[in-house]
Amino acid sequence: MSAILTPALPIAITRTSASRLHEVDFDHIEFGKVFSDHMFVVHFRDGAWQTPAIVPYGDLSLSPATSALHYGQAIFEGMKAHRQHDGRIVLFRPLDNLLRLNLSAERMCMPALPEELFMEGLKALVRLDERWVPSAAGTSLYIRPFMFSTDGFVGVRPSNDYTFIIFTSPVNAYYSQPLRVRFEHHYVRAAEGGTGFAKAAGNYGGAMEPTRRAQAEGYHQLLWLDAAEHRYIEESGTMNACFVIGDTLVTPAVSSSILDGVTRRSVLALARQWGVAVEERRVSAAELVEALETGTLREAFGCGTAATIAPIAVIGDGHGRDYELPAWSADSLGVRLGRTLDAIKAGTEPDVFGWLEAV
Ligand SMILES: *Cc1c(COP(=O)(O)O)cnc(C)c1O
């Protein structure tokens, strides 16, 4: 083990003696199945974050009584590093992910992660596994930071100890086939005052059975409705929902039950810069159905880190009726937004918003 000094933070680094890099066929990577050589790990104990380490990616050893497995103090983030055309590696809005991680931590009664620990750990890890960042157009290194409670104690109370880990995974250019989604009238993802705005593990477990049912009916994802009235659109899968109604980009306003996506935020900033009218407000399923029937709904898409922009081709009303959206053309707003975001990340468009952070 060799302790290296990053600018401000000592990280104990143990390099793998058997890199798996040569085993990877970068042209045929399935999302989420290939993991880079190392991971960043830091434990919270005795009320403080301990010395961080980078170690070979590998299994964890946990007590069966590990609190997170029983009571769900478990949160995560999803972000990407991109290799630019000149070979440099950049992170996209990493501080936004840290701020959201700490919002999730606060809601789940978990300790906040100091900015320096997160940023230095993240950069040191990506630098060490630099050769795992693919370079083909549209490819990237997916980054998964997460934290969970580790007390081996079978009583319901906040854990004293926590583990924070970052691992990474090279991913191919994401091709999203146009999505078929439908409104969900019975199940809800998150309620006002609940944990929907947090990337808390349980939110995703709770969405699986309703989503599986929709998939058995031939849809890819649900369009969740609000828990109180089952009238207003929340979001879709792990993506925020955007609609082009007439010439206006309309998206549900974020709330305690909607995840405040970094992609959503970036899409809205770009659209506003281009002079597109943007409305963040409640959008009812009835409004959308009417817009579908009168032909004013021109585009619908999901936005999130994995896909950037995922076009929606079909919206089911949840009562058996499917509406088809017009096919996209090269100048659809969703296409232009996706193309511009990709170009900013690749360094072929100027980063006028200051979204990129060099590794
Ligand atoms: C992660 C996530 C999003 C998208 O957030 P990004 O920061 O854009 O990746 C949207 N909705 C849910 C429920 C999510 O978990």
The ligand as an SDF file (V2000), in Angstrom:
LIG
                    3D

 15 15  0  0  0  0  0  0  0  0999 V2000
  -31.4460    9.9500  -11.2210 C   0  0  0  0  0  0  0  0  0  0  0  0
  -32.8830   10.2160  -11.5030 C   0  0  0  0  0  0  0  0  0  0  0  0
  -33.3140   11.1600  -12.4520 C   0  0  0  0  0  0  0  0  0  0  0  0
  -32.3700   11.8820  -13.3720 C   0  0  0  0  0  0  0  0  0  0  0  0
  -31.3950   12.6220  -12.7150 O   0  0  0  0  0  0  0  0  0  0  0  0
  -30.0380   12.9900  -13.4630 P   0  0  0  0  0  0  0  0  0  0  0  0
  -29.2960   13.7840  -12.4460 O   0  0  0  0  0  0  0  0  0  0  0  0
  -30.4100   13.7860  -14.6510 O   0  0  0  0  0  0  0  0  0  0  0  0
  -29.3840   11.7130  -13.8270 O   0  0  0  0  0  0  0  0  0  0  0  0
  -34.6770   11.3970  -12.5770 C   0  0  0  0  0  0  0  0  0  0  0  0
  -35.5680   10.7320  -11.8330 N   0  0  0  0  0  0  0  0  0  0  0  0
  -35.2010    9.8000  -10.9340 C   0  0  0  0  0  0  0  0  0  0  0  0
  -36.2430    9.1150  -10.1390 C   0  0  0  0  0  0  0  0  0  0  0  0
  -33.8660    9.5060  -10.7530 C   0  0  0  0  0  0  0  0  0  0  0  0
  -33.4940    8.5680   -9.8810 O   0  0  0  0  0  0  0  0  0  0  0  0
  1  2  1  0
  2  3  1  0
  2 14  2  0
  3  4  1  0
  3 10  2  0
  4  5  1  0
  5  6  1  0
  6  7  2  0
  6  8  1  0
  6  9  1  0
 10 11  1  0
 11 12  2  0
 12 13  1  0
 12 14  1  0
 14 15  1  0
M  END
$$$$
